[in-house]
Amino acid sequence: MKKKLIIAMLLALSLFMVACSKKEDAKAEGKVLRVAVSEDAQTLEPNELNDDYAENILMQVYDTLVKRNSKGELVNSIAESIENPDPQSFKIKIRDGVKFSNGDPLTVDDVIFTLQRAAASEKFKSFYGKIDPNSYKKEDDLTFSFKLTEPDAAFLNSLSHPAVSILSKKYVEGGADLANAPMGTGPFVLDEWVQNDHANFSVNKNYWGDAPKISGIEMKVIPEASQRIIELESGGVDLAYKVDPSEIPNIEENKDLKLYRKLDNSVHFIGFNMDKAPFDKKEAREAMVNAIDMNSIFETVYMNSGKLATSAINPNFKYSISDSLKPNVVNKERAKELFAAAGMGEGTNLSIYTSDNTQRVNVATMMQAQLKDYGIGLNIQRLEWGAFIDALKNKEHNMFIMSWNPSVVDAHYELFQPFHSSNKGQGPNYMYFGNEELDNLIKEGISTIDEAKRADIYKRAQELINKEYPWLYICYGETVVAGNKRVEGLDLLPKYPQELKDVNLLEK
């Protein structure tokens, strides 16, 4: 009898423990932050990334030496201190006790390896190639120094770029597939990535900072802006990125939702393929600038979310002259003259390529209607992001719609990647634009430490770009994110990728 009683008690205890375990699992599951994102990364290799979508994943997994906070301030991250006694010398001490997610300790060997790897990469050697490879000096496991071969006014800012997300030397040299399986010191671990579908994260139990309040993240790729909001309203997700401005009034009226808004660092534009007719002629590009009513597009498609753009450097950046310039206005007679000079008569057909982004498709549709007044046809090619980029690399387009938001907040990087001739065919220079005078100004700007001189250099650079018309400006963007009332702690960054380690989900 006693034996039966003991067995019954053990069975009851077992059932109780299973029930408790299920409750704990359910509680943890309820703390998974579900995020609807608009598009997905093409690769997670830090030395190959070239879009916000990859950074959106990498910034959850990796740390950099420094980073930009929501106020635009450059603050230390993995670096505990950085000394810069002269323009070409740096001494960096990293935080003690930092570990990679696999438990291995972070040392300066990993940081030096990361910098050397980025400097050797084709895409980022212009960022980090000025580090003298023979100048690295390791003082101890936490402190090292190095010198630049020449002054670089943007170098400290460049240490915040995801290209120098701190890697484990041991992990990489062991044959790691960084393009699909990143491993860092950041707050989360990437458990699963199914491209163009979802990315799932769990908490990094070895994270050096304050532990996240959520148990994980599930990013769902939902290209349609309206569908992201439907998912949010139905409870399928907790956050929705890239809110279409047309949805803003409805979100503001919904007591169960909240809206996050901030003028971001992006420039939205239409790029002209200058490597083939008709936009190899300046007259054709200038004609488009005079023909397209961008103000009506901005009011209709963007619903005045953001700000009409006037210059290649966003007003959030030092040295921008955007506020001193007026937006382009329609001049139909001038447009007709220029179209004629460019040989673009009635019956001309053009192509414009765009990703699945709803706003960009709407911009192209309005342009299509406006160009009919000039007898010009516009074929809209709407493609998934990867196919879109492939088409631009293959020069299939006459025009394309994109935005540029450099990960390094410095005027140099606003201009270098989109406009330097060395970047032809690399995003976002799918205009295949190159200008020797501008190349020289860009080089002069990065090597000049004096603030007043830099201001003058970048003023001249912006004026030169505006005379060449590689872009038809749309607007400076606004980061707009919607969330449900359970979300708290989101400190919006002025860009698409968002840090999620400080976000919490309140109990239902």
Rosetta blueprint (number, residue, H / E / L):
1 M L
2 K H
3 K H
4 K H
5 L H
6 I H
7 I H
8 A H
9 M H
10 L H
11 L H
12 A H
13 L H
14 S H
15 L H
16 F H
17 M H
18 V H
19 A H
20 C H
21 S H
22 K H
23 K H
24 E H
25 D H
26 A H
27 K H
28 A H
29 E H
30 G L
31 K L
32 V E
33 L E
34 R E
35 V E
36 A E
37 V E
38 S L
39 E L
40 D L
41 A L
42 Q L
43 T L
44 L L
45 E L
46 P L
47 N L
48 E L
49 L L
50 N L
51 D L
52 D H
53 Y H
54 A H
55 E H
56 N H
57 I H
58 L H
59 M H
60 Q H
61 V H
62 Y L
63 D L
64 T L
65 L L
66 V E
67 K E
68 R E
69 N L
70 S L
71 K L
72 G L
73 E L
74 L E
75 V E
76 N E
77 S L
78 I L
79 A E
80 E E
81 S E
82 I E
83 E E
84 N E
85 P E
86 D E
87 P L
88 Q L
89 S E
90 F E
91 K E
92 I E
93 K E
94 I E
95 R L
96 D L
97 G L
98 V L
99 K E
100 F L
101 S L
102 N L
103 G L
104 D L
105 P E
106 L L
107 T L
108 V H
109 D H
110 D H
111 V H
112 I H
113 F H
114 T H
115 L H
116 Q H
117 R H
118 A H
119 A H
120 A H
121 S L
122 E L
123 K L
124 F L
125 K H
126 S H
127 F H
128 Y H
129 G L
130 K L
131 I E
132 D L
133 P L
134 N L
135 S L
136 Y L
137 K E
138 K E
139 E E
140 D E
141 D L
142 L L
143 T E
144 F E
145 S E
146 F E
147 K E
148 L E
149 T L
150 E L
151 P L
152 D L
153 A L
154 A L
155 F H
156 L H
157 N H
158 S H
159 L L
160 S L
161 H L
162 P H
163 A H
164 V H
165 S L
166 I L
167 L L
168 S L
169 K H
170 K H
171 Y H
172 V H
173 E H
174 G L
175 G L
176 A L
177 D L
178 L L
179 A L
180 N L
181 A L
182 P L
183 M L
184 G L
185 T L
186 G L
187 P L
188 F E
189 V E
190 L E
191 D E
192 E E
193 W E
194 V E
195 Q L
196 N L
197 D L
198 H E
199 A E
200 N E
201 F E
202 S E
203 V E
204 N L
205 K L
206 N L
207 Y L
208 W L
209 G L
210 D L
211 A L
212 P L
213 K L
214 I L
215 S L
216 G E
217 I E
218 E E
219 M E
220 K E
221 V E
222 I L
223 P L
224 E L
225 A H
226 S H
227 Q H
228 R H
229 I H
230 I H
231 E H
232 L H
233 E H
234 S H
235 G L
236 G L
237 V L
238 D L
239 L E
240 A E
241 Y L
242 K L
243 V L
244 D L
245 P H
246 S H
247 E H
248 I H
249 P H
250 N H
251 I H
252 E H
253 E H
254 N L
255 K L
256 D L
257 L E
258 K E
259 L E
260 Y E
261 R E
262 K E
263 L E
264 D E
265 N E
266 S E
267 V E
268 H E
269 F E
270 I E
271 G E
272 F E
273 N L
274 M L
275 D L
276 K L
277 A L
278 P L
279 F L
280 D L
281 K L
282 K H
283 E H
284 A H
285 R H
286 E H
287 A H
288 M H
289 V H
290 N H
291 A H
292 I L
293 D L
294 M H
295 N H
296 S H
297 I H
298 F H
299 E H
300 T H
301 V H
302 Y L
303 M L
304 N L
305 S L
306 G L
307 K E
308 L E
309 A L
310 T L
311 S L
312 A L
313 I L
314 N L
315 P L
316 N L
317 F L
318 K L
319 Y L
320 S L
321 I L
322 S H
323 D H
324 S H
325 L L
326 K L
327 P L
328 N L
329 V L
330 V L
331 N L
332 K H
333 E H
334 R H
335 A H
336 K H
337 E H
338 L H
339 F H
340 A H
341 A H
342 A L
343 G L
344 M L
345 G L
346 E L
347 G L
348 T L
349 N E
350 L E
351 S E
352 I E
353 Y E
354 T E
355 S L
356 D L
357 N L
358 T H
359 Q H
360 R H
361 V H
362 N H
363 V H
364 A H
365 T H
366 M H
367 M H
368 Q H
369 A H
370 Q H
371 L H
372 K H
373 D H
374 Y H
375 G L
376 I L
377 G E
378 L E
379 N E
380 I E
381 Q E
382 R E
383 L L
384 E L
385 W H
386 G H
387 A H
388 F H
389 I H
390 D H
391 A H
392 L H
393 K H
394 N L
395 K L
396 E L
397 H L
398 N L
399 M E
400 F E
401 I E
402 M E
403 S E
404 W E
405 N L
406 P L
407 S L
408 V L
409 V L
410 D L
411 A H
412 H H
413 Y H
414 E H
415 L H
416 F H
417 Q H
418 P H
419 F H
420 H L
421 S H
422 S H
423 N H
424 K L
425 G L
426 Q L
427 G L
428 P L
429 N L
430 Y L
431 M L
432 Y L
433 F L
434 G L
435 N L
436 E H
437 E H
438 L H
439 D H
440 N H
441 L H
442 I H
443 K H
444 E H
445 G H
446 I H
447 S H
448 T L
449 I L
450 D L
451 E H
452 A H
453 K H
454 R H
455 A H
456 D H
457 I H
458 Y H
459 K H
460 R H
461 A H
462 Q H
463 E H
464 L H
465 I H
466 N H
467 K H
468 E H
469 Y L
470 P L
471 W E
472 L E
473 Y E
474 I E
475 C E
476 Y E
477 G E
478 E E
479 T E
480 V E
481 V E
482 A E
483 G E
484 N E
485 K L
486 R L
487 V E
488 E E
489 G L
490 L L
491 D L
492 L L
493 L L
494 P L
495 K L
496 Y L
497 P L
498 Q L
499 E L
500 L L
501 K L
502 D L
503 V L
504 N E
505 L E
506 L L
507 E L
508 K L
